Amino acid sequence: MNKTHSKPTCIDYIVKLPERSLEEFCRWVYRFMGNTQFISPQNLAEQHQKFARALIDRYSSKAI
């Protein structure tokens, strides 16, 4: 809890999805890229990290 405004600072959210729904779910999660983190399955965690690194590369001073 954030002591300033008594609201949670994070929420753990677990959802079981069939394989066919993962792509759509990932697109939804990526809308909130800066505020989300995949913990498992490992392949989604690695994919999320890859996309985050791509954003860093895109907006880093090296790209300018």
C-alpha positions, 0 to 999 in steps of 0.5 A: 500500500502507498501510505500517501493515498492508501491505494495498492502500488501493485497487483499480482494478477494470475490468469490461465489462458488457452494457448490460442489466447496468448497472443491477444492477451500479450497485446493487451499487456503491452498496452501497459508495458511500463507497468507490467511484468510477466513472471511466467511462463518463461517464454512470455517473460523473455518476450516481454523483456525483448520488447522492452529492450527494443523500446529502450533502443528505439528511444535511447540517445544512440538512436538519435 
